[in-house]
């Protein structure tokens, strides 16, 4: 009875707060904790948690009911959407973008190194000729 009276009073005061589903709230809290733990364990996991970080950011854009927005996992305040949470979310997105670019660069460097090794293995005479015979010291 008191709950109905409180809802009626909220409606009279103009509070149009949506009723939240406990399953959705539980899922959102769980994914927020996973996101927080992924950031905390980024170095000990050798960067493997970047996979979940990307999945979470993608999920937060598609399924907003189940995934918390980046930045919401650090500060638990009623109402969300405050300036601190948005700033943290923007910082997380920029940090994730930088991490993804570094990983992409590392993959590219590794691919070039493997290509050079395979080319040297498949064409040993040309590699020897180009490295040791054609290579001249400056001034000679």
C-alpha positions in Angstrom: 0.0 0.0 0.0 2.8 2.4 0.8 4.5 1.6 -2.5 1.4 2.6 -4.4 1.2 5.8 -2.3 4.9 6.6 -3.0 4.3 6.0 -6.8 1.3 8.3 -6.8 3.2 10.9 -4.9 6.1 10.7 -7.4 3.7 11.1 -10.3 2.2 14.2 -8.6 5.6 15.7 -8.0 6.5 15.2 -11.7 9.1 12.5 -11.1 8.8 10.3 -14.2 11.3 7.7 -13.2 10.9 4.5 -15.1 10.4 1.3 -13.2 13.5 -0.8 -13.7 13.4 -4.5 -14.3 15.5 -6.3 -11.6 16.9 -8.7 -14.2 18.1 -5.9 -16.4 19.5 -4.0 -13.4 21.3 -7.2 -12.3 22.7 -7.8 -15.8 23.8 -4.2 -16.1 25.6 -4.3 -12.7 27.2 -7.6 -13.6 28.5 -6.3 -16.9 29.7 -3.1 -15.2 31.7 -5.2 -12.8 33.1 -7.3 -15.7 34.1 -4.0 -17.4 35.8 -2.7 -14.3 37.7 -6.0 -13.7 38.8 -6.0 -17.4 40.4 -2.6 -17.0 42.0 -3.6 -13.7 43.4 -6.9 -15.1 44.5 -5.5 -18.5 48.3 -5.8 -17.7 48.2 -9.2 -15.8 46.2 -10.7 -18.6 48.7 -9.6 -21.2 46.1 -7.5 -22.9 43.6 -10.3 -23.5 40.9 -8.4 -21.7 40.9 -5.9 -24.6 38.7 -8.4 -26.4 36.0 -8.1 -23.7 36.4 -4.3 -23.6 35.6 -4.1 -27.3 32.7 -6.5 -26.9 31.3 -4.4 -24.0 31.6 -1.1 -25.8 29.9 -2.6 -28.9 27.2 -4.1 -26.7 26.6 -0.8 -24.8 25.7 0.8 -28.1 23.3 -2.0 -29.2 21.8 -3.4 -26.0 21.7 -0.5 -23.5 19.4 -2.4 -21.2 22.1 -5.0 -20.4 25.4 -3.3 -20.8 26.4 -0.3 -18.8 27.9 2.7 -20.5 31.6 3.1 -20.3 32.5 5.1 -17.2 29.5 4.1 -15.2 31.3 1.2 -13.5 33.7 3.4 -11.5 31.2 5.7 -9.9 27.9 4.3 -8.7 25.6 7.3 -8.4 21.8 7.4 -8.7 20.7 9.0 -11.9 23.9 8.3 -13.8 24.7 10.6 -16.8 26.5 13.2 -14.7 29.6 15.0 -15.9 32.1 12.8 -14.1 30.6 9.6 -15.6 30.6 11.0 -19.1 34.2 12.2 -18.7 35.3 8.8 -17.5 33.4 7.2 -20.4 35.1 9.4 -22.9 38.5 8.7 -21.4 37.8 4.9 -21.5 36.8 5.1 -25.2 39.9 7.1 -26.1 42.1 4.7 -24.1 40.5 1.7 -25.8 41.0 3.3 -29.3 44.7 3.9 -28.5 45.0 0.3 -27.3 43.3 -1.1 -30.4 45.6 1.0 -32.6 48.7 -0.2 -30.8 47.5 -3.8 -31.2 46.9 -3.2 -34.9 50.4 -1.7 -35.3 51.9 -4.7 -33.5 50.1 -7.1 -35.8 51.3 -5.2 -38.8 54.9 -5.1 -37.7 54.7 -8.9 -36.9 53.3 -9.6 -40.4 56.0 -7.5 -42.1 58.7 -9.3 -40.1 57.3 -12.7 -41.0 57.1 -11.7 -44.7 60.8 -10.6 -44.6 61.8 -14.0 -43.0 59.7 -16.0 -45.5 61.1 -14.0 -48.4 64.7 -14.5 -47.2 64.0 -18.3 -46.8 62.5 -18.6 -50.3 65.1 -16.5 -52.1 68.4 -17.0 -50.3 70.7 -16.1 -53.1 68.9 -12.8 -53.9 68.8 -12.0 -50.2 72.5 -12.7 -49.8 73.3 -10.6 -52.9 71.2 -7.7 -51.8 72.4 -7.6 -48.2 76.1 -8.5 -48.4 77.3 -7.7 -51.9 75.3 -4.7 -53.0 75.4 -3.1 -49.6 78.2 -0.5 -49.7 79.5 1.6 -47.0 79.1 5.4 -47.5 82.2 6.9 -48.9 83.5 3.8 -50.6 
